[in-house]
Amino acid sequence: MSTPRVRLPRSARADEEIEIRTLLNHPMVTGLSSDNPRDMLARFEARMNGAQVLSYDFGNGSAANPTFTFHVRAAAPGNFEFVWTHEDGREFRAEGSVDVS
């Protein structure tokens, strides 16, 4: 497993819509079509200042190395937390912040 990667701007204007990109290198093996044991993420969550801005529950059709690109309106300075949760309960985390002027 690799370190989660997140790309977000360092700063934004008040009420600007910002783009956020995330990536986690993960094989996402369902175990259905091979002898390899199941190895799947269960959930991804993104929070800004503690409020959830995106959540996604992974299924068997999820591709390896899941990536998300989404937009958030930056009304105030934001502290972001990104959490990928594995089916076995392990969590992979990343953080970032955006200054708003």
Secondary structure as GFF3:
##gff-version 3
##sequence-region A 1 101
A	DSSP	beta_strand	5	7	.	.	.	ID=ss1
A	DSSP	beta_strand	11	12	.	.	.	ID=ss2
A	DSSP	beta_strand	16	23	.	.	.	ID=ss3
A	DSSP	beta_strand	41	48	.	.	.	ID=ss4
A	DSSP	beta_strand	51	57	.	.	.	ID=ss5
A	DSSP	beta_strand	67	74	.	.	.	ID=ss6
A	DSSP	beta_strand	78	86	.	.	.	ID=ss7
A	DSSP	beta_strand	91	100	.	.	.	ID=ss8
###
